[in-house]
Amino acid sequence: MKAYKAGIYLRLSRENEDENNSIEAQREITTKYAEQNGYKIVKEYVDNGYSGILDSRPALNEMIIDISRGFINMVIVKDISRLTRNKNKTGWYTEIFFPDNDIRFISVTEFIDSGDRYEIDDSIMLRGIANQYYITDISKKIRANKSAMKEAGQFVEHYVPYGYKKNKFDKHKVVIDENVADNIKKIYDMYIEGKTGSQIADYLNTNKIKNPSRYMKLKNATKKWNSEQINDILRNPFYCRKYNFE
């Protein structure tokens, strides 16, 4: 009998709050299955907070490397959607990558086990299509919900434009950031006076005013203002739109 070195792959997206799909639930299901069938689990791979539509995930990437170097020869998941929700990727894993690397693939709750053969049942591809339809449907609902919230005057983006900040009591409302509000006013006043983007940027740099990326402490922040940043502010319709300001 072939000796199997199993890896269990567990994934949970941020938006999924179903207890049946929690990391703990997935761990219990896959571990119990391995114990009942005498398979030794040599490693656990966990991607917590990652969508199944993403091709690159930290733990998934690590598992692929371990497979390539022969560290594991079996992959156990609760269901295929934990591995991927992309129908093309489903086929790539089950029909190409796993067979080419002599990997036995098991999806516990779907009763899928490639065993010592590599003719994967068509039902796997059907599940891949269903999983991709699910993520597509969710994406449409999210976009529709965002559009409805925007029409209601609510702010739904992650970052707030320079000169504003999120209301600490309601993340869907923005308020003026008094610390830098005068900088926005100065930019528009100088533009009305006929100054170019470069001239406005020079003025702000000369007066040692932090540019937006430095002020918001973003990664890889540029050190100085430039004409492109000025023009982005002048063209940004947000400064003229109506949101739920205090």
Secondary structure, 3 states (H helix, E strand, C coil): CCCCEEEEEEEECCCCCCHHHCHHHHHHHHHHHHHHCCCEEEEEEEEECCCCCCCCCHHHHHHHHHHHCCCCCEEEECCHHHHCCCHHHHHHHHHHHHHHCCCEEEECCCCEECCCCCCCCHHHHHHHHHHHHHHHHHHHHHHHHHHHHHHCCCCCCCCCCCCEEEECCEEEEEEECCCCHHHHHHHHHHHHCCCCHHHHHHHHHHCCCCCHHHHCCCCCCCCCCCHHHHHHHHHCHHHHCCCCCC
